[in-house]
């Protein structure tokens, strides 16, 4: 196989990257790959801990797509074993462990969605249950002997919890070793992860060296902040943009991206070159239109993106919405059957004085949700972001979280 020139490959691979350990080794492997015609083996582990993905999840997936387009072999490793352990990376407590049934169900829906970014037909898909589910307890002890507690405490979240005298369960120390051993089993050249995963990726590098393998390249990418501009994109926080949301929903949400995050969103979520991004950033409003159109087109096609822009203009121009809308976050405790009752949401956002007044306004046809008149007093708002408008002068953006 013929690969692009090494410098061209490096320019693509390094876009948006936080950590690259190490660059010289990567350059050498790319050169050797060109000479031999052997593609690099690029690993990305997914613990299917939830059934749906949002744009934050697509950041490493897009980097995998870059490697695919450059001709390399992408391995998606499903954490059918590690998801049953729970990883505390970036958290002050471990993520809950899942059952095999939950993992399998999430894996199926997750797999369908990554096809929106990756060429699934050309993936190598593996499950780490292949080698872990058959291991004995003594195998676990042998693996644990390869790393010291002192090394484990070099990881930021462990060190912080230890310093604050917060509990760390012994099984949490095993997670980085399990993830690292995956790299040994797969003999991968490169592993990709979020910036909170660097320690785990480096463990894989160490274990490969102990096994006499060539130590993998560790490449990490930024964690993407959500629409609140501060916290990591998350469905539970209601600050997310779903991959499978409609083009109109994606477009409307992207128009709310804080100006300070525009460059990051362009770099991590689009293929626009740096020069064009720089030009767009000179006019934040036009930049948002371009960003929203690019992402809606990516997931729904050009025609849907054009229609989403037309819908956005219709809602915001004909509906007479103010330029800046107050944003109200709904408490998960207020949800009933996974949604908040529209009149209750209106009262929460100070768009009416009470639930009963909200009900009367809805019945009278004076309430719009994302530009559409709603007359059903039983209407509920499920998790998502909505522009709720009462008359011509009152409006707010309601952010509804996932149920607790």
C-alpha positions in Angstrom: 0.0 0.0 0.0 1.2 3.6 -0.7 0.9 6.0 2.2 1.1 9.8 2.0 4.4 11.5 2.8 5.3 11.4 6.5 5.2 15.2 7.0 1.7 15.2 5.5 0.6 12.4 7.8 2.1 14.1 10.9 0.2 17.3 10.1 -3.1 15.4 10.0 -2.3 13.3 13.1 -1.1 16.2 15.3 -4.1 18.4 14.7 -5.8 19.1 18.0 -3.6 16.7 20.0 -2.7 17.4 23.6 -0.1 14.7 24.3 2.1 12.8 21.9 4.6 10.3 23.4 6.7 10.3 21.5 6.8 12.3 18.3 10.2 11.1 17.0 9.1 7.5 17.4 5.9 8.1 15.6 7.8 9.7 12.7 10.1 6.7 12.5 7.2 4.3 12.5 5.4 6.3 9.7 8.6 6.2 7.7 9.0 2.4 8.2 5.3 2.0 7.4 5.8 3.7 4.0 8.8 1.6 3.2 7.3 -1.7 4.2 3.7 -1.0 3.1 2.6 -2.2 6.6 -0.1 0.0 8.2 0.2 1.1 11.8 -2.1 -0.7 14.3 -4.0 2.1 16.0 -6.1 1.2 19.1 -9.0 2.9 20.7 -10.7 1.3 23.7 -14.4 2.0 24.3 -16.1 1.0 27.5 -19.7 1.0 26.4 -20.9 2.6 29.7 -23.9 4.4 28.1 -26.0 3.7 25.0 -25.8 7.1 23.3 -22.9 9.3 22.1 -22.6 13.0 21.7 -20.1 15.3 19.9 -17.7 15.0 22.8 -17.4 11.3 22.1 -16.6 12.0 18.4 -13.3 13.8 19.1 -11.2 10.6 19.3 -13.4 8.9 16.7 -12.5 11.7 14.2 -8.8 11.1 14.9 -9.3 7.4 14.2 -11.0 8.4 11.0 -7.9 10.4 10.1 -5.7 7.3 10.6 -8.2 5.3 8.4 -8.0 7.9 5.7 -4.2 7.8 5.9 -4.3 4.0 5.3 -3.7 2.7 8.8 -5.4 -0.1 10.6 -7.8 1.1 13.3 -8.8 -1.3 16.1 -11.8 -0.5 18.2 -11.5 -2.5 21.4 -14.8 -3.0 23.2 -14.2 -3.1 26.9 -16.5 -6.0 27.6 -14.3 -6.8 30.6 -13.1 -3.4 31.7 -16.6 -1.8 31.7 -17.4 -4.3 34.4 -14.6 -2.9 36.6 -15.2 0.9 36.4 -12.6 3.6 35.8 -12.3 6.7 37.9 -10.3 8.8 35.4 -11.1 12.5 35.8 -13.5 11.7 38.6 -13.3 11.8 42.4 -14.9 8.3 42.6 -15.0 5.3 40.3 -17.6 5.0 37.6 -20.1 2.3 38.5 -19.4 -1.2 37.1 -21.8 -2.7 34.7 -23.3 -6.1 34.2 -22.5 -8.2 31.1 -26.0 -7.6 29.9 -25.7 -3.8 30.2 -22.4 -3.8 28.4 -23.7 -5.9 25.5 -26.8 -3.8 25.1 -24.8 -0.5 25.2 -22.2 -1.9 22.8 -24.9 -2.7 20.1 -26.4 0.8 20.1 -23.0 2.5 20.5 -21.6 0.6 17.5 -24.5 1.7 15.3 -23.7 5.4 16.1 -19.9 5.3 15.6 -20.7 4.5 12.0 -21.6 8.2 11.6 -17.9 9.0 11.9 -15.9 5.8 11.2 -15.8 3.4 8.2 -17.1 0.5 10.3 -16.6 -2.0 7.4 -12.8 -1.4 7.6 -12.4 -1.6 11.4 -10.8 -4.4 13.3 -13.2 -4.9 16.2 -12.1 -6.9 19.3 -13.4 -7.4 22.8 -11.0 -7.6 25.8 -13.3 -10.2 27.3 -11.5 -12.5 24.8 -8.5 -12.7 27.1 -9.8 -11.5 30.5 -12.9 -13.5 31.0 -11.0 -16.7 31.0 -8.2 -15.6 33.4 -7.8 -17.0 36.9 -7.4 -15.1 40.1 -3.7 -16.0 40.1 -3.3 -14.4 36.6 -4.7 -11.2 38.1 -2.1 -11.4 40.9 0.7 -11.9 38.4 -0.5 -8.8 36.4 -0.8 -6.7 39.6 2.9 -7.6 40.4 4.1 -5.7 37.4 3.3 -2.2 38.9 3.9 -0.6 42.2 1.5 1.4 44.4 3.9 4.4 44.2 3.6 4.3 40.4 -0.2 4.1 40.6 -0.3 7.1 42.9 1.4 9.2 40.1 -2.0 9.3 38.4 -3.7 12.6 39.2 -7.1 11.4 40.4 -5.5 8.7 42.6 -3.0 11.1 44.1 -5.8 13.7 44.8 -8.1 11.2 46.5 -5.2 9.8 48.5 -4.2 13.3 49.6 -7.8 14.1 50.6 -8.0 10.7 52.5 -10.8 9.6 50.2 -11.2 5.8 49.7 -9.5 4.1 46.7 -10.6 0.5 46.2 -7.8 -2.0 45.3 -9.7 -3.0 42.1 -9.4 0.6 40.8 -5.6 0.1 40.6 -6.2 -2.9 38.4 -8.1 -0.9 35.7 -4.9 0.8 34.2 -3.2 -2.6 34.2 -6.1 -4.2 32.3 -6.2 -1.4 29.8 -2.4 -1.6 29.4 -2.5 -5.3 28.9 -5.0 -4.8 26.1 -2.1 -3.1 24.2 0.1 -6.2 24.7 -2.6 -8.5 23.4 -3.2 -6.4 20.3 0.5 -5.5 19.7 -0.6 -2.0 18.7 1.6 0.8 17.5 -0.5 3.7 18.7 -3.2 4.1 21.3 -5.6 7.1 21.3 -7.5 8.4 24.3 -8.8 11.5 26.1 -6.3 13.7 27.9 -7.6 12.2 31.2 -6.4 8.8 29.9 -2.7 9.5 29.5 -1.6 7.6 32.6 -3.5 4.5 31.4 -2.0 4.7 27.9 1.5 5.0 29.4 0.9 1.9 31.5 0.3 0.1 28.2 3.6 1.5 26.9 5.4 0.1 30.0 3.8 -3.3 29.8 4.6 -3.7 26.1 8.2 -2.9 27.0 8.2 -5.5 29.7 7.0 -8.1 27.2 9.7 -7.3 24.7 7.3 -5.5 22.4 8.0 -2.1 20.8 6.3 0.4 23.2 3.2 2.1 21.7 2.8 5.8 20.8 0.4 7.5 23.3 -1.8 10.2 21.7 -4.3 12.1 23.7 -7.0 14.6 22.7 -8.8 17.3 24.6 -12.0 16.8 26.5 -14.7 18.9 24.9 -16.6 21.4 27.0 -20.4 21.5 26.5 -22.8 24.3 25.8 -22.3 25.8 29.3 -18.7 26.6 28.3 -17.1 25.2 31.3 -18.0 21.5 32.1 -17.2 18.5 30.0 -19.9 17.7 27.5 -22.3 15.3 29.2 -25.9 14.2 28.8 -26.4 14.2 32.6 -25.5 17.9 32.6 -27.8 18.7 29.7 -25.0 20.6 27.9 -24.5 18.1 25.1 -25.2 17.9 21.3 -26.2 14.3 20.4 -24.9 12.6 17.3 -28.4 11.4 16.4 -30.3 14.6 17.2 -32.0 16.2 14.2 -30.1 18.7 12.0 -32.3 21.5 13.4 -31.6 20.5 17.0 -27.9 20.3 16.3 -27.9 23.6 14.4 -29.8 25.4 17.2 -27.6 24.1 19.9 -24.4 24.9 18.0 -25.5 28.5 17.7 -25.2 28.7 21.5 -21.6 27.6 21.6 -19.7 30.3 23.6 -17.4 32.4 21.4 -14.4 31.3 23.5 -14.9 27.7 22.4 -15.4 28.3 18.7 -11.8 27.6 17.6 -11.8 24.4 19.7 -15.1 23.2 18.2 -13.8 24.0 14.6 -10.5 22.2 15.2 -11.9 19.1 16.9 -15.3 18.7 15.1 -14.7 19.8 11.5 -12.1 19.4 8.8 -11.8 23.1 8.0 -8.1 24.2 7.7 -6.6 26.5 10.2 -6.5 29.4 7.7 -10.2 29.3 7.1 -11.0 28.9 10.8 -8.9 32.0 11.5 -10.9 33.9 8.9 -14.3 32.8 10.4 -13.3 33.7 13.9 -13.1 37.3 12.9 -16.9 37.4 12.9 -18.3 35.1 15.7 -21.9 35.1 14.5 -20.9 34.0 11.0 -18.5 31.5 12.5 -21.3 29.9 14.5 -23.4 29.7 11.3 -20.5 28.0 9.5 -19.8 25.6 12.4 -23.5 24.7 12.8 -23.8 24.1 9.0 -20.7 22.0 8.8 -21.6 19.7 11.6 -25.3 19.4 10.6 -24.1 18.5 7.1 -21.6 16.0 8.5 -24.3 14.0 10.2 -27.4 14.7 8.0 -26.2 15.9 4.6 -26.0 19.2 2.9 -29.7 19.6 2.2 -30.6 19.0 5.8 -28.1 21.6 6.9 -29.6 24.2 4.6 -33.1 23.3 5.9 -31.8 23.6 9.5 -30.5 27.1 8.8 -33.8 28.1 7.2 -35.7 26.8 10.3 -33.3 28.6 12.6 -33.9 31.9 10.7 -37.6 31.3 10.8 -37.7 30.7 14.5 -35.4 33.6 15.4 -36.6 36.2 12.9 -40.3 35.5 12.5 -40.6 34.5 16.1 -39.1 37.8 17.3 -36.7 36.2 19.8 -34.2 38.4 21.5 -30.5 38.0 20.6 -29.6 36.8 24.1 -31.8 34.3 25.9 -31.6 33.5 29.6 -30.7 29.9 30.0 -32.4 27.9 32.7 -31.2 24.5 33.9 -33.9 22.1 35.0 -33.2 20.1 38.1 -33.4 16.3 37.4 -35.6 16.0 40.5 -38.3 18.0 38.6 -38.6 15.3 35.9 -41.6 13.0 35.8 -41.3 9.9 33.6 -38.2 11.4 32.1 -39.6 14.8 31.1 -40.7 18.1 32.7 -44.3 19.3 32.2 -44.3 22.4 29.9 -46.3 24.7 32.1 -44.0 23.8 35.0 -41.0 24.5 32.9 -42.4 27.9 31.9 -43.0 28.8 35.6 -39.4 27.7 36.4 -38.1 30.0 33.7 -40.2 32.9 35.0 -42.2 32.9 31.7 -45.4 32.8 33.8 -46.4 33.3 37.4 -47.6 29.7 38.1 -48.3 26.3 36.6 -51.9 27.2 36.2 -51.1 30.4 34.3 -48.8 28.4 32.1 -51.5 25.9 31.4 -53.8 28.7 30.3 -51.2 30.2 28.0 -50.6 26.9 26.4 -54.3 26.3 25.8 -54.6 29.8 24.3 -51.9 29.0 21.7 -49.5 31.6 23.0 -46.6 29.3 23.6 -43.9 28.1 21.2 -41.2 25.4 21.7 -38.4 25.8 19.2 -40.6 27.9 17.1 -43.6 25.5 17.0 -46.9 26.4 18.7 -47.8 23.9 21.4 -51.4 23.7 22.5 -51.3 20.3 24.4 -51.3 21.2 28.1 -49.8 17.7 28.8 -46.8 18.4 26.6 -43.5 17.4 28.3 -39.9 18.3 27.5 -37.6 15.3 27.5 -33.8 15.7 28.0 -32.4 18.3 25.6 -32.2 22.0 25.0 -35.3 24.0 24.1 -36.2 27.6 23.2 -39.6 28.3 25.0 -41.3 31.5 23.9 -44.4 33.1 25.5 -46.0 35.7 23.2 -43.5 38.0 21.4 -41.4 39.3 24.2 -40.7 36.5 26.7 -38.4 33.6 25.9 -35.8 31.4 27.6 -33.7 28.4 26.8 -34.6 25.4 28.9 -31.8 22.8 29.4 -33.4 19.5 30.5 -31.0 16.9 32.0 -31.1 13.1 31.8 -33.1 11.6 34.7 -31.0 11.1 37.8 
